[in-house]
Amino acid sequence: MKDLHIYNTLSREKEKFEPINKGFVGMYVCGPTVYGDPHLGHAKSYVSFDIVVRYLCYLGYNVRYVQNITDVGHLTDDADQGEDKLEKQARAEKLEPMEIAEKYTYNYFRDMDKLGVQRPDISPRAAGHIIEQIQMIEKLLEKGHAYEVDGNVYFDVSSDENYGKLSGRSVEDQESGTRIDTAGDKKAPEDFALWKKADDSHIMKWPSPWGDGYPGWHVECSAMSTKYLGEHFDIHGGGLDNQFPHHECEIAQSECAFDKPFANYWMHNNMVALEGQKMGKSLGNAISLDEFFRGDHEMLSRKWDPQVIRFFLLQSHYRSTTDFSESALESAENGLENLQNILRLIKNAEAGSGSAVDVEGLKSTIEEKLNDDFNTAQAIAVLFDELKPVKKAINNENAPENIKELHTFLKKVTGDVLGIWPEEREAESSESDRTAELVDILIDMRNKARRDKQFDLADDIRDRLAGHGIELRDSHGKTAYEIH
């Protein structure tokens, strides 16, 4: 197998991937700010990094994937001015900020599940890591990389000679592009907030050595990534729009706090474009994933299967712009159907007298594409080209003699890596239905035992279900359950 190469934004070139610790990869990806429903841009990012994790696992690495939930501190101008996005949305919906966080965190994972995006190993919340953020800010103050002004704490960019190395933006560039409304208590306009003083109207606030306040957006990710992956780890990822200022600031504060490199490889996915313009909530042109799945948007003529959305995104490289249109989705739908029909045909075929398929050659070619910075588009193109003659042979009742070997490899690469193996979701759904039916039967048996005053038996059923992660809840004469 050839070596895996990753385009590293930090060096601006493809580099051979070499993990810090043999066989183990620590990876952090900036997660959503949970003040609205996830849209196609989110899908592009998290499907892309889902492929990264899946392929690293395919290559035999043990991966610890950390992806945060931002539930405080992300201000409306994406820097140090404006108001907290969750608090603004909370006022609009007449809810508490943490109700907004819970609502949209649930919706995020719901929609990612439908897209076949595997959940991270750890999903830390910013609001749950205030102590770690305060400790990091204190360390930066002690080392002279930060300063406090009337309850606000700022990172002193002039103290870091390497600031700008990720984005290539100099301090002079940043000064010339500074907004007029830059906070007046900063020493320099390019300095960024580590801690913000909260007024009485601010709900999301915590006590700190500098008074009641809340963390800056950038310090959250530094604190959470280093807590779970260490001060120096392998891969940090996110959307291209996070490269500056968010990731630039993460590098500065982390490397100044710990005096060591932060992440070795920086990966950034490109945007989804609608009529040449980035699709996003802030621009008002985003279509939520739920609207795609239900077909409930004025720009959509119908609903779209989540797996079609996934396949559509995989047909462009993660560093390329993905141009959205319904005609592009229709093409993706046709392509996915054709590919899955071939995969089903191979799955159900019996070995024949046809010439053997060069499975090792196919495997090597697909791995060559994926080793080239996770190029799913080219890997999929290889599948179409190489499987056409196999389809023809099976239809001519002359299936290859090693059809089972081919099936085994294809299930691994299209299922485990690409997440598009046919009938996978149907099987999962069927499994879920069977589980639900069995739990309902046990609940009926427990309720009968309770009516018959066989309380020991009823308790035993409840406890044994709990041992399998199924929690029963009795309320108003009815029993509900939740699977953990």
C-alpha positions in Angstrom: 0.0 0.0 0.0 1.2 3.5 -0.9 1.6 6.1 1.8 -1.3 8.4 2.7 -0.7 12.1 1.8 -2.7 14.9 3.3 -2.9 18.5 2.0 -1.6 20.5 5.0 -2.9 24.1 5.1 -0.1 25.0 7.4 2.6 24.1 4.8 0.4 24.6 1.8 1.4 21.3 0.2 0.6 17.6 0.4 2.6 15.8 3.0 3.1 12.2 3.9 1.0 11.4 6.9 3.0 10.3 9.9 1.2 10.1 13.2 2.9 11.3 16.4 2.2 7.9 18.1 2.5 4.7 15.9 -1.0 3.3 15.1 -2.9 6.1 16.8 -4.4 9.3 15.4 -5.8 12.1 17.5 -8.1 14.3 15.4 -10.1 17.4 16.3 -12.7 19.0 14.1 -14.6 22.2 14.9 -18.2 21.3 15.4 -21.4 23.4 15.0 -22.5 26.5 16.8 -25.9 25.2 17.8 -28.2 28.1 17.2 -30.0 26.8 14.1 -30.6 23.7 12.0 -27.7 22.1 10.1 -27.6 22.9 6.4 -25.8 21.6 3.3 -22.6 23.4 4.2 -22.5 21.5 7.5 -23.1 18.3 5.6 -20.1 19.0 3.3 -17.8 19.5 6.3 -18.9 16.6 8.5 -19.3 14.1 5.6 -15.8 15.1 4.5 -14.2 14.5 7.9 -16.4 11.3 8.4 -14.5 10.0 5.3 -11.2 10.9 6.9 -12.0 9.0 10.1 -13.4 6.0 8.2 -10.4 5.7 5.9 -7.9 6.1 8.7 -9.7 3.2 10.5 -9.6 1.2 7.2 -5.9 1.7 7.1 -5.6 0.2 10.6 -5.2 3.3 12.8 -6.9 3.6 16.2 -8.6 7.0 15.9 -9.8 9.3 18.7 -12.2 11.7 17.0 -13.1 14.8 19.0 -15.7 17.3 17.6 -17.0 20.0 19.9 -20.4 21.6 20.3 -20.2 25.4 20.6 -23.0 26.6 22.9 -21.6 29.9 24.2 -19.1 32.6 23.2 -19.6 32.6 19.4 -20.5 36.2 18.7 -22.5 37.5 15.7 -19.5 39.0 14.0 -17.4 35.9 14.4 -14.8 37.9 16.4 -15.1 40.1 19.5 -18.1 42.3 18.8 -21.8 41.7 18.6 -23.9 39.4 20.8 -23.8 35.7 21.5 -25.5 33.8 18.7 -27.4 31.5 21.0 -28.7 34.3 23.2 -29.9 36.2 20.1 -31.7 33.1 18.9 -33.1 32.5 22.4 -34.8 35.9 22.3 -36.2 35.2 18.8 -37.7 31.9 19.9 -38.6 33.1 23.5 -36.6 30.3 25.0 -33.6 30.0 27.4 -30.2 29.8 25.6 -29.6 26.3 26.9 -33.0 25.2 25.5 -31.7 26.5 22.1 -28.5 24.6 22.6 -30.3 21.3 23.4 -32.8 21.7 20.6 -30.3 22.3 17.8 -27.7 19.9 19.2 -30.4 17.2 18.9 -31.3 18.3 15.4 -27.6 18.3 14.4 -27.0 14.7 15.4 -30.4 13.6 14.1 -29.5 14.9 10.6 -25.9 13.7 10.7 -27.2 10.2 11.6 -29.4 10.2 8.5 -26.4 11.1 6.4 -24.5 8.2 7.7 -22.0 10.4 9.5 -20.5 8.4 12.4 -20.6 10.1 15.7 -17.4 11.4 17.2 -15.8 9.6 20.1 -16.1 12.7 22.2 -18.4 15.7 21.7 -17.4 18.2 24.4 -19.5 21.3 25.0 -17.9 24.7 25.4 -20.2 25.5 28.4 -19.0 22.3 30.1 -15.3 23.3 29.9 -15.3 26.7 31.5 -12.7 25.7 34.1 -10.3 24.4 31.5 -10.6 27.7 29.5 -10.0 29.9 32.6 -6.9 27.8 33.4 -5.6 28.3 29.9 -6.2 32.0 30.0 -4.4 32.2 33.4 -1.4 30.4 31.8 -1.3 33.0 28.9 -1.5 35.9 31.4 1.4 34.4 33.5 3.5 34.0 30.4 2.9 37.6 29.2 0.9 36.6 26.1 -2.4 38.2 27.4 -3.6 41.2 29.3 -6.7 42.1 31.3 -8.7 45.4 31.0 -11.7 46.0 33.2 -12.9 42.4 33.2 -11.9 41.6 29.5 -8.9 39.5 28.7 -7.2 39.8 25.3 -4.4 37.8 23.6 -1.5 40.0 22.8 -0.8 39.2 19.1 2.5 41.1 19.2 3.8 38.6 21.7 3.7 35.8 19.1 6.1 36.2 16.3 4.5 33.3 14.4 1.0 34.7 14.3 -0.4 34.5 10.8 1.5 31.3 9.7 -1.7 29.4 8.9 -3.6 32.0 6.9 -0.5 33.8 5.6 -2.0 37.1 6.8 0.4 39.6 8.3 -0.5 41.9 11.2 -0.3 44.8 8.8 -3.0 43.1 6.6 -5.2 42.6 9.6 -4.8 46.2 10.8 -5.7 47.6 7.4 -8.9 45.5 7.3 -9.9 46.1 10.9 -13.6 47.1 11.5 -14.3 50.6 12.7 -16.1 49.3 15.8 -13.0 47.4 17.2 -13.1 47.3 21.0 -11.5 50.4 22.3 -9.9 48.7 25.3 -7.5 46.6 23.2 -3.8 47.5 22.9 -4.0 46.7 19.2 -6.9 46.1 16.9 -5.7 42.6 15.9 -5.7 41.4 19.6 -8.5 38.9 20.2 -10.7 38.2 23.2 -10.0 35.3 25.6 -12.6 36.3 28.1 -15.4 38.8 27.8 -17.0 40.8 30.6 -20.8 40.1 30.8 -23.3 42.7 31.7 -26.4 42.1 33.8 -28.5 41.2 30.7 -26.1 38.4 29.7 -27.5 35.0 30.8 -24.6 32.8 29.7 -21.9 33.9 32.2 -19.6 32.4 34.8 -17.5 33.7 37.7 -13.8 34.1 36.9 -10.7 35.8 38.4 -11.6 38.8 36.2 -15.3 39.0 37.1 -18.5 37.4 35.7 -18.1 36.8 32.0 -17.9 34.2 29.3 -15.0 32.7 27.1 -14.0 33.9 23.7 -14.9 31.6 20.8 -11.3 30.7 20.0 -10.1 29.6 23.4 -12.9 27.1 23.7 -11.5 24.8 21.0 -7.9 25.1 22.2 -9.0 24.1 25.7 -11.2 21.2 24.6 -8.9 19.8 22.0 -5.8 19.7 24.3 -7.9 18.3 27.2 -8.8 15.2 25.2 -6.0 14.9 22.7 -3.0 16.4 24.5 -1.1 19.6 23.9 0.3 18.3 20.6 -1.8 16.1 18.4 -2.1 14.9 14.8 -5.0 16.5 12.8 -7.1 19.6 13.3 -9.9 20.2 10.8 -12.8 22.5 10.0 -14.4 24.6 7.3 -12.3 26.9 5.1 -14.1 29.9 6.7 -12.6 28.9 10.0 -9.0 29.2 8.8 -9.0 32.9 9.8 -9.4 34.1 12.4 -10.6 31.1 14.4 -7.8 28.5 13.6 -5.1 31.1 13.5 -6.0 32.3 17.0 -6.2 28.7 18.2 -2.6 28.0 17.1 -1.3 31.2 18.6 -2.9 30.8 22.1 -2.2 27.0 22.2 1.5 27.2 21.2 2.1 30.2 23.4 0.5 28.4 26.4 2.3 25.1 26.0 5.5 26.0 24.1 5.1 23.2 21.7 3.5 22.6 18.2 -0.3 22.4 18.4 -1.6 20.2 15.5 0.7 18.7 12.8 -1.8 18.6 10.0 -4.5 21.3 9.3 -7.3 20.3 7.0 -10.0 22.6 5.6 -13.0 21.7 3.5 -14.3 24.1 0.9 -17.8 25.5 0.8 -21.1 24.6 -0.9 -22.0 27.3 -3.4 -25.5 28.4 -4.6 -25.3 30.4 -7.8 -21.7 31.1 -7.1 -22.2 32.3 -3.5 -21.4 30.5 -0.3 -24.4 28.8 1.2 -24.8 29.7 4.9 -27.1 30.8 7.6 -25.5 34.2 7.9 -26.2 34.9 4.2 -29.8 33.8 4.4 -29.5 31.3 1.5 -29.1 28.1 3.5 -31.4 25.2 3.0 -31.5 23.0 6.1 -30.9 19.3 5.8 -34.3 18.6 7.3 -35.9 20.7 4.5 -34.0 18.6 2.0 -35.2 15.4 3.6 -38.8 16.6 3.7 -38.7 18.6 0.5 -40.0 21.6 2.4 -38.4 24.6 0.9 -39.3 27.0 -1.9 -36.1 26.1 -3.8 -36.8 22.4 -3.7 -39.2 20.6 -6.0 -39.2 17.4 -3.9 -37.7 15.6 -0.9 -34.2 14.1 -1.2 -32.9 10.9 0.3 -30.0 11.5 2.8 -27.8 9.0 1.0 -28.2 10.9 -2.2 -27.0 14.0 -0.4 -24.0 12.1 0.9 -23.2 10.7 -2.5 -23.6 14.2 -4.1 -21.0 15.5 -1.6 -18.6 12.6 -2.2 -18.5 13.3 -5.9 -16.5 16.5 -5.3 -13.2 16.7 -3.5 -13.4 18.0 0.0 -11.1 20.9 -0.8 -13.1 21.9 -3.9 -16.2 24.0 -4.0 -19.4 22.0 -4.4 -22.0 23.7 -6.6 -25.5 23.0 -5.6 -28.5 22.6 -7.9 -31.4 20.1 -8.0 -30.2 18.9 -11.4 -26.8 18.0 -9.7 -28.8 16.1 -7.1 -30.7 14.3 -9.8 -27.4 13.3 -11.4 -26.1 12.1 -8.1 -29.3 10.1 -7.5 -29.0 8.4 -10.8 -25.3 7.7 -10.2 -25.9 6.3 -6.8 -28.8 4.1 -8.0 -26.6 2.7 -10.8 -23.7 2.0 -8.5 -25.9 0.4 -5.8 -27.6 -1.8 -8.4 -24.2 -3.1 -9.5 -23.3 -3.7 -5.9 -26.5 -5.6 -5.3 -26.0 -7.6 -8.4 -22.5 -8.6 -7.2 -23.8 -9.3 -3.7 -26.4 -11.8 -4.9 -24.3 -13.4 -7.7 -22.9 -16.9 -7.4 -19.4 -17.7 -8.6 -19.3 -18.7 -12.3 -16.8 -19.7 -14.9 -15.9 -16.1 -15.9 -12.4 -14.7 -15.7 -11.4 -13.7 -12.2 -11.5 -10.0 -11.3 -8.2 -8.5 -10.3 -9.4 -7.6 -6.8 -6.0 -6.7 -5.5 -5.5 -4.4 -8.5 -8.9 -2.7 -7.9 -8.1 -2.4 -4.2 -4.7 -0.8 -5.0 -6.2 1.7 -7.5 -8.9 2.8 -5.1 -6.5 3.1 -2.2 -4.2 5.2 -4.5 -7.0 7.7 -5.0 -7.9 7.8 -1.3 -4.3 8.0 -0.3 -4.1 11.2 -2.4 -5.7 13.5 0.1 -8.9 11.4 0.4 -10.1 11.8 -3.2 -13.5 10.2 -3.0 -14.5 11.6 -6.4 -11.8 9.7 -8.2 -12.3 6.6 -6.1 -16.0 6.5 -7.1 -15.0 7.0 -10.7 -12.8 4.0 -10.5 -15.7 1.9 -9.1 -17.9 2.8 -12.1 -15.2 2.1 -14.6 -14.0 -1.2 -13.2 -17.4 -2.7 -12.3 -19.1 -2.2 -15.7 -17.5 -5.4 -17.2 -18.4 -7.3 -14.0 -22.0 -6.3 -14.4 -22.0 -7.4 -18.0 -20.5 -10.7 -17.2 -23.1 -11.4 -14.5 -25.9 -10.4 -16.8 -24.5 -12.9 -19.3 -24.6 -15.6 -16.7 -20.8 -15.7 -16.7 -20.0 -14.3 -13.3 -16.3 -14.1 -12.3 -15.1 -17.1 -10.4 -13.9 -14.9 -7.5 -17.1 -12.9 -7.2 -17.3 -13.5 -3.4 -13.8 -12.1 -2.9 -14.9 -9.0 -5.0 -18.1 -8.7 -2.9 -16.1 -8.8 0.4 -13.8 -6.0 -0.7 -16.6 -3.8 -2.2 -18.7 -4.1 1.0 -15.6 -2.9 2.9 -14.7 0.1 0.7 -18.3 1.3 -0.1 -19.7 0.5 3.3 -16.9 1.0 5.9 -15.2 3.8 4.0 -17.6 5.6 1.7 -20.8 4.8 3.7 -22.9 4.1 0.6 -23.2 0.3 0.6 -26.8 -0.5 -0.4 -29.4 -1.8 2.1 -27.2 -0.9 5.0 -29.8 1.5 6.4 -32.7 -0.8 5.7 -31.0 -3.5 7.7 -30.4 -1.1 10.6 -34.0 0.0 10.4 -35.2 -3.6 10.5 -32.9 -4.3 13.4 -34.3 -1.3 15.2 -37.9 -2.4 14.5 -37.2 -5.9 15.9 -35.7 -4.4 19.0 -38.7 -2.1 19.5 -41.1 -5.1 19.1 -39.2 -7.2 21.7 -39.1 -4.3 24.2 -42.8 -3.8 23.8 -43.4 -7.5 24.5 -41.3 -7.3 27.7 -43.1 -4.2 28.8 -46.4 -6.0 28.4 -45.1 -8.9 30.4 -43.9 -6.6 33.1 -47.2 -4.8 33.3 -49.0 -8.1 33.6 -46.6 -9.1 36.4 -47.4 -5.9 38.2 -51.1 -6.4 37.8 -50.7 -9.9 39.2 -48.6 -8.4 42.1 -45.6 -10.3 41.0 -43.4 -7.3 41.8 -40.1 -9.2 42.0 -40.6 -10.4 38.4 -41.6 -6.9 37.3 -38.5 -5.5 38.9 -36.3 -8.2 37.4 -37.5 -7.4 33.9 -36.9 -3.7 34.4 -33.4 -4.2 35.9 -32.3 -6.7 33.1 -33.5 -4.3 30.4 -31.5 -1.5 32.2 -28.5 -3.8 32.1 -28.8 -3.6 28.3 -29.1 0.1 28.2 -32.9 0.2 28.0 -34.4 2.5 30.6 -38.1 2.1 31.5 -40.1 5.1 32.6 -43.5 4.8 34.3 -45.8 7.8 34.1 -49.6 8.1 34.4 -50.2 4.4 34.0 -48.0 4.1 30.8 -44.5 2.9 30.3 -42.1 4.5 27.9 -38.5 3.6 27.3 -35.2 5.1 26.2 -32.3 3.2 24.7 -28.9 4.6 25.8 
